[in-house]
Amino acid sequence: MEKVEFLILRNLLYNEEYLRKVVPFIKPEYFEDEKQKIVFQEIVAFVEKYNELTTKEVLCIEIEKRNDINDSMFKDVTSFISELDDNPADLTWLLDTTEKWCRDRAIYLALIESIQLADGKDDTKGRDAIPSILSDALAVSFDNHVGHDYLIDYEDRYESYHRKEDKIPFDLEFFDKVTKGGLPNKTLNIALAGTGVGKSLFMCHFASSVLLQGNVLYITLEMAEEKIAERIDANLLNINIQDITDLPKPMFESKVTDLSKKTQGTLIIKEYPTAAAHSGHFKALLNELALKKSFRPDIIFIDYLNICASSRYRGNSNVNSYSYIKAIAEELRGLAVEASLPIVSATQTTRSGFASSDVDLTDTSESFGLPATADLMFALISTEELESINQILVKQLKNRYNDPTIHKRFVVGIDRAKMRLYDCEQKAQDDIIDNGQETEYDEDKSNFKKSFGDFKF
């Protein structure tokens, strides 16, 4: 019976469609036999250089040029090549068989590497790398998607326009309106506000609302895990944050138990030291949660972006703040695309923006590269007048989901004691200057015609 490796190499020689579909996924180390590994390397090298199928004769000539094999090995390789004859097989079966072989080989090699790491035989990696090595091996598959064909894939595109489950909805009316139903996957969304205005409050409130319908990962680099959990307790248990510590344990336990019956998701809060974690750490966390708890978040909150580290620059490297913060934003957005979920974070205003009642994009602290990378960016503005009536002003700064001039400014109610935001009455929105809300005209058409009746064309 022929081995799968022989079947693969034979079809790489004679089946161009098969070759182009599998070559990106097969690695030389998958082949145990040195002869097969050499033949595969030469096939791939020829295809990459000349973009067409190779032949037995060409393979023999190219292998003869190699300096890393002796005469005995050369005879064995050429003898093996001579046995590779053209014997067509069903393409679908070939692809499925090759994919299974690749996955099995990847898992086997990952187990061998993990054992070596566990025994301390690899100085370049630690035991912490074992979960990611195994998860990468388990994820091996043939992904033939190379992009969206605008004319052919129109049905998929139309369905995506009307697929509600692809968005994480807000529980606040105007946030839902400006995002056309919520935050889509593969996006980076930023709240801009001064110190103490309500960045963490906004993220804790949104995280609380998402918990009722899905899984949430909240990453904090500023406050302790327990402090974030305390804010979410105040929101979901409907208790003033200063009264939580006075709550008897049986009552607290009863409220949390009742809440767990209403929620459909899970909330994981993970704390990192300030400026010590980057997108690489977050990706490792996602893999670890998937392996240990079978947990996959629907949304990630990062509190907050400016105190993350960059995986591309060292913290003490000689790089300006524009490039450093922009790199962090790009890495986080890349993580959102890779994990196929929305990421919500925040950033500080400049000193002038802190005292301003009309915050703009230019008030973004440290790097203007952040708003250039974000998909949605809005400012949270608080004044003494708004504070006195328990409201906070939201101003759209950048919006890739909708026209940012529609509902450009709106207010939401804020209950700082319970760490909660809520919708205000429509009258509160009407009082805002330049709110961008559409006005419905009920003028009689006959009056319109009379007004312009004297014009002659």
Residue pairs with C-beta under 8 A, 6 or more apart in sequence:
4 97
4 98
4 101
5 31
5 32
5 33
5 36
5 101
6 36
6 83
6 84
7 89
7 94
7 97
8 22
8 26
8 98
8 101
9 36
9 39
9 40
9 43
9 84
10 84
10 85
10 86
10 87
11 18
11 19
11 89
11 94
12 18
12 19
12 22
12 23
12 40
12 43
13 43
13 53
13 54
13 55
13 56
13 84
13 86
14 53
14 86
14 88
15 88
15 91
15 94
16 52
16 53
17 91
18 91
18 94
18 95
19 43
19 47
19 53
21 95
21 142
21 144
22 95
22 98
22 142
23 44
23 47
25 99
25 102
25 140
25 141
25 142
26 40
26 98
26 102
27 106
28 37
28 40
28 41
29 37
29 109
30 101
30 102
30 105
30 106
30 109
31 37
31 40
34 73
35 73
35 76
35 77
35 80
36 80
38 63
38 66
38 69
38 73
38 77
39 59
39 63
39 77
39 80
39 81
39 84
42 54
42 59
42 62
42 63
43 54
43 59
45 62
46 54
46 58
46 59
46 62
47 53
47 54
56 81
56 82
56 84
59 81
60 78
60 81
63 69
63 74
63 77
63 78
64 74
69 77
95 142
98 142
99 140
99 141
99 142
102 140
102 142
103 137
103 138
103 140
103 141
106 136
106 137
106 140
107 134
107 137
107 138
107 140
109 137
110 133
110 134
110 136
110 137
111 134
113 122
113 133
114 130
114 133
114 134
116 122
117 125
117 126
117 127
117 129
117 130
117 133
118 127
118 130
128 284
131 284
131 287
131 288
131 291
132 284
132 287
134 291
135 287
135 290
135 291
148 156
148 157
150 157
160 166
164 181
166 184
166 185
167 179
167 181
167 182
167 183
167 184
167 185
168 182
168 183
168 210
168 214
168 298
168 299
168 342
169 176
169 181
169 182
170 176
170 179
170 182
170 183
170 206
170 209
171 209
172 412
172 421
172 422
172 423
173 423
174 394
174 407
174 410
174 412
174 423
174 429
175 394
175 412
176 182
177 402
177 406
177 407
178 378
178 396
178 399
178 401
178 402
178 404
178 406
178 407
179 376
179 399
179 401
179 402
180 401
180 402
183 189
183 299
183 342
183 344
183 376
184 342
184 401
185 336
185 340
185 341
185 342
186 336
186 337
186 340
186 341
186 342
187 333
187 336
187 342
187 343
187 375
187 376
187 400
188 329
188 332
188 333
188 336
188 342
188 343
188 345
188 373
188 374
188 375
189 342
189 343
189 344
189 345
189 374
189 375
189 376
189 377
190 305
190 344
190 345
190 346
190 347
190 370
190 371
190 374
190 376
190 377
190 378
191 199
191 202
191 203
191 344
191 345
191 346
191 347
191 377
191 378
191 379
191 380
192 346
192 347
192 348
192 349
192 353
192 359
192 363
192 364
192 377
192 378
192 379
192 380
192 397
193 199
193 202
193 346
193 348
193 349
193 359
193 379
193 380
193 381
193 382
194 348
194 349
194 353
194 354
194 382
195 348
195 354
197 380
197 381
197 382
197 392
198 380
198 382
198 392
198 414
198 416
199 303
199 304
199 346
199 380
200 222
200 223
200 228
200 231
200 303
200 304
200 346
201 231
201 414
201 416
201 419
201 421
202 346
202 380
202 421
203 218
203 301
203 303
203 344
203 345
203 346
204 218
204 228
204 231
204 232
204 235
204 419
205 235
205 419
205 420
205 421
206 301
206 344
207 216
207 218
207 232
207 267
207 299
207 301
208 232
208 235
208 236
210 216
210 265
210 298
210 299
211 232
211 236
211 263
211 265
211 266
211 267
212 262
212 263
212 264
212 265
213 264
213 265
214 264
214 265
214 298
214 299
215 265
215 266
215 267
215 268
215 295
215 296
215 297
215 298
215 299
216 265
216 266
216 267
216 268
216 297
216 298
216 299
216 301
217 268
217 270
217 285
217 286
217 289
217 295
217 297
217 299
217 300
217 301
218 228
218 267
218 268
218 269
218 270
218 300
218 301
218 303
219 270
219 271
219 272
219 277
219 282
219 285
219 300
219 301
219 302
219 303
220 228
220 269
220 270
220 271
220 272
220 303
221 271
221 272
221 273
221 274
221 275
221 276
221 277
221 302
221 303
221 304
221 307
221 308
222 274
222 303
222 304
222 307
223 271
223 303
224 271
225 269
225 270
225 271
228 269
228 303
229 269
230 241
230 244
231 241
231 419
232 267
232 419
233 239
233 241
233 244
234 240
234 241
234 244
234 417
234 418
234 419
234 420
235 418
235 419
235 420
236 259
237 244
237 252
237 255
237 256
237 259
238 418
239 247
239 255
239 418
240 417
240 418
241 417
241 418
241 419
242 417
244 252
247 255
265 298
266 295
268 289
268 293
268 295
268 297
270 285
272 281
274 307
275 307
275 308
275 309
275 315
276 309
277 308
277 309
278 308
278 309
278 310
278 311
278 328
278 331
279 308
279 311
279 328
279 331
279 332
279 334
279 335
280 311
282 300
282 302
282 332
282 335
283 335
283 338
283 339
286 296
286 297
286 339
289 295
289 296
289 297
290 296
297 339
297 341
298 341
299 341
299 342
299 343
299 344
300 335
300 336
300 339
300 341
300 342
300 343
300 344
301 343
301 344
301 345
302 308
302 332
302 343
302 344
302 345
303 345
303 346
304 345
304 346
304 347
304 348
305 325
305 328
305 329
305 332
305 345
305 346
305 347
305 370
306 325
306 328
306 347
306 348
306 365
306 366
308 328
308 332
309 315
309 328
310 324
310 327
310 328
310 331
311 331
312 327
312 331
313 319
313 323
313 324
313 327
321 366
321 367
322 366
322 367
322 368
322 369
323 367
323 369
324 366
324 367
325 366
325 367
325 369
325 370
326 367
326 369
326 370
326 372
326 373
329 367
329 369
329 370
329 373
329 374
330 373
332 343
332 345
333 343
333 373
333 374
333 375
335 343
336 342
336 343
347 364
347 365
347 366
347 370
348 365
348 366
349 356
349 359
349 363
349 364
349 365
349 379
350 363
350 364
350 365
352 363
353 359
353 360
353 363
353 364
353 365
356 363
356 381
357 381
357 383
357 393
358 381
358 395
359 379
359 381
359 395
359 397
360 379
360 397
361 368
361 371
361 377
361 397
361 398
362 368
363 379
364 370
364 371
370 377
371 377
371 397
371 398
374 398
375 398
375 400
375 401
376 398
376 399
376 400
376 401
377 396
377 397
377 398
377 399
378 394
378 395
378 396
378 397
378 399
379 394
379 395
379 397
380 392
380 393
380 394
381 392
381 393
381 394
381 395
382 392
382 393
383 393
386 392
386 393
386 411
390 413
390 414
390 415
391 411
391 412
391 413
391 414
391 424
391 428
392 411
392 412
392 413
392 414
392 421
393 409
393 410
393 411
393 432
394 409
394 410
394 411
394 412
395 408
395 409
396 404
396 407
396 408
396 409
397 404
398 404
405 436
406 436
406 437
406 438
407 435
407 436
407 437
408 434
408 435
408 436
409 432
409 433
409 434
409 435
409 436
410 429
410 432
410 435
410 437
411 424
411 428
411 429
411 432
412 421
412 422
412 423
412 424
413 421
413 422
413 423
413 424
414 420
414 421
414 422
415 421
415 422
429 435
429 437
430 437
